[in-house]
């Protein structure tokens, strides 16, 4: 019997992995045997209002059977991002999976009201969340194209095609969805895929806080929510799929892809929210160089 972990010998980088979706995705990739670089700004508890650090995530990855490597990185600083990928290239000589997850989420994000009534700071999601994903992908693509193998993934949501949390959030999600499509065109001949994953409602530290503040509003949330690890196992399956090129350039609903691969989340099948929130929009096949 072959008990070798499916991602043993593979190298991944998950940005924004001190907590939340990034932390869970990184741990899942580590549990499947990968060496995982985790980035973020939180180096010790108290650096952020929510719990979690890059070092705690790296330790959890190693404990799960992978190799966790923490790299402090502010994704608003291009020089720090460049140094991150230089470190990966120097230490590993390759990069197989990049998960673009780093994203600035303002505390006012889920408050009601017009965009002009909320802090202008919400627009920072277009810097760390949209622009930062492009910069990280630019560096990763250079390595992946050279080795002719890889997966660039973007964590996204149904907010890419319906009103969700306001204009800045929607633009960021729609933006990374489009990154996946357009980058896939450029990467087609190099065995490198690009996908965007619409995650469902997640069991994260942030959602825990929201539920504690407004339990009536989020009644029933837990029953239909996903663990962050769920998305990590989905991305692993896409990377290992011999036909992953068929998914390249697509915006994928995670719960639906999980059904295709037979992936469950804590022995249950999280639902797709397509009927309630819509599906990914069609993109015209024209290519203008």
N, C-alpha and C positions, 0 to 999 in steps of 0.2 A: 504494500500500500504506500502510495506517495503522499506524505504529509507535509510536503514543502509548501510554504505559504505562497499564494499566487503572485504577490508583488515582490518577492524576495529578489534582491539585486537591483530593484528599480528605485529611482530617485524622484521625489516629489517636492514641490514647494507650495505651501498654502499660506497666502497672505492674510493678515488680520486674524490670527489664530490664537490670540490670548484667551478668547472666550467665544461663546455663541456658535454660529454656524461653522466658522473656521476651525474652532477647537474640535468640534465633533467630526468634521470631515478629516482633519489631520489624524485624529485618533483612529478612525476607521481605516485609513490608508496604512497606518502603522500596524494595526492589528492584522492586516493582510501581508505584512512583512516588509513594507517599504522603508527606506530612509527618507524621513520627512523634515524638511526645513520649515520652521514655523516663524512667521514674522509678526511684529506688533510693537507697540510702544511701552506696554506695561511690563516692567521688569520686577516690580515688587507690589504686593497688595497695598492698595491705597493710591496707586498711580492713576486709577480711574474710579468712577463712582460704582462700577460693577466689579464683582470679584473676577480673578483670573489673571495669569501672567504667562508670558511666552515660555518661561522655564517650567512652570507647572504642566503646561501642555506637552512640552518636549519630554518631560519625565513620564507622563501618562502614555505617550507613544511608545517609549522604550519598554515600559511595564507591560504594554499590550503585545509586545513581540517584535516591534520595529526598532528603528533607530531615530530618536528624536533629536533634532539640532535646533536650538533657539538662536535667532538672530534679531537683535533689536534694530528696528528699521521704521523710520517715519516715511510713509509712502507719499508724503507731500514733498519730499526732498529727493530729487532725481539722482543726486550724487550718492545718497545712501542706498537707493535702489540699484544703481550700477554696481556698487560695492558688494551688495548681496549676491548678484549673479556672477560676479567675478569670483567670489568665495565658493559658490557652488561648483563652478567650472574648475577651479583650482583643486578643490577637495575631492570631487567626484568624477570630473571629466565628462559629465553628461547630466541631462535633465529630461525625465520622461513625462512628468505630469506637472503642469502649473495650474493651480486653482486660484483665480482672481477673486478674492473675497473681501479684501480690505475695503472698508466703507465707513465714511463718517455719518453717524446717525445722531442727529440733534435730539435732545430731550423733549423738544416741543413737537417732534415728528407726528405723533399720534393724537395730538390735540386737535380739536375741531376749530374751524375758522378759515377765512380766506388766507391765501399765501401772504398777502400784504399785512395781515394781522399777526403773523408769526415772525420770529426773529429772522433777519436777513442771513443769519448764520446757517440756515438750512441749505443754502446754495452750496455750501462747502462739500456736499456730497458729489458735486460735479468735479471737484478737484481730487479728493480721496474717495474713489468709488468709480468714477468714469475715466478721467485723465490718468489716474494711477494704474488702472487696469491696462490701458494702452501702453504705458511705459514698461510695465512688467512684461507684457506680452512681446514687446519689441525686443527686449533682452532675451527672453526665453526662446523666441523663434529663431534667433541666430544659432543657438545651440542645437535646437531640434532639427532645423533644416540641414545642418552639417551632418548630423547623425542619421538623417532621414527616418525619423521616428519621433512621435510625441503626441501629447494631447494638451491643448490649452482650453481651460474651462472657465466659465463665468457663472457665479452664483447670482440668480435673478429671481423674479417673482411675477405673479399675475399682474402686478402693477405696471409691467411693461406694455400692457394693452387695455387696462381699465383704470379709472380714477382710483388712486390709492395713496393716501397720505399727502397729496398735493403735487404741484407741478415739478418741484425739484426731484422728488423721489421717482416720479414717473419718468422723467427725462433720463435719469441715471439708468433705470432698468431698461428702458427702450434702447438706450445707447449701447449698453453691453450686449444686448440681444443682437444689435446690428453689427457690433464688433465680430461676433461669432460668424455671422453670414459673410461679411466682407473679408475677414482674415482667412476664412476657409477657401475663398476663391484664390487668394495668393498662395496658399499652402498646399493646394491640391496635388501638385506634382512631387511632393516631398514626403508623403506618408505621414503628414502631421494633420491632425484633426482639430477643429475648433467647435465647441458647443456651448450653448447657454442653457442652464438648468433652472426651470421655475420650481422653486421649493414651495411646499405648503406652509401652513402655520407651524412655527418651530417651538420646541421646548427649550428655550434659552434662558439665561439669567435675566435678560431684558423682559421677556414675556412673563417670567415669574413675577418680576416687580410690577408689571402692568396689572396682572391678575390680582395681586395682593391689594393694589390701590382701588381697583374697580371689579370686584368679584362677580357682580351681577352682569356686567357688560360682557365678560368672558366666560359665562356659564356654558359648559359643554365643550369648551376649547380643547381641553386635554384629550377628549375622546377622539378627536379628528386630527390632532396635531402630529407632527413628525419629530423624531429625534434628529439632531444634526448629523449623527453618524450615518443615518439612512442615506443621505446624499453622497457621503464618502464611498459607501459600498456601490452605489449606482455608478459613480465616476470610475471606480476601479473596473467594473464590468464593461463599461464603454471602452476604456483603454485596452482591455484584454480581448475585446471582440475582434476577430479577424476581418469582420466587415464594418469596422468602425467608420470607415470613409463614407458609408451610407448615411451616417448621422452627422457628419461634418457640415457645418454651416447652418445647422438647425437649432431652433429654440425648442427644447424638450421639456415636457411636464414630468418631473421626477417620478411621481406616483405611477404614471403610465409606463414609463421605461422600466420601473421596478417590476411591474407585472410581466413585461416581456422577458425579463431575465430571471424571474422567479425569486426576487428579493423581497423579503419581509422586514418589518420593523418591529422588533420585540414581539415576534410571533403574530403580528397582525398586518393587515394591508391598508395603509393610509389611503384615503380617497383622493381622486383627482377632483379639482374644483373647476373643471372646464365648464360644466353646465351653469354654475353660479357666476363665474368671473370671466368666462371666455377663454379662447385658445390663442395660440400664437398667430399673428397676422401673416398673410401670404406676402412673399417678396417676389417682385417681378424678376424673371430669369435673365433679363438683358444685362450685358457686361460692357461698360464703356471705359475703355482704357485712356 
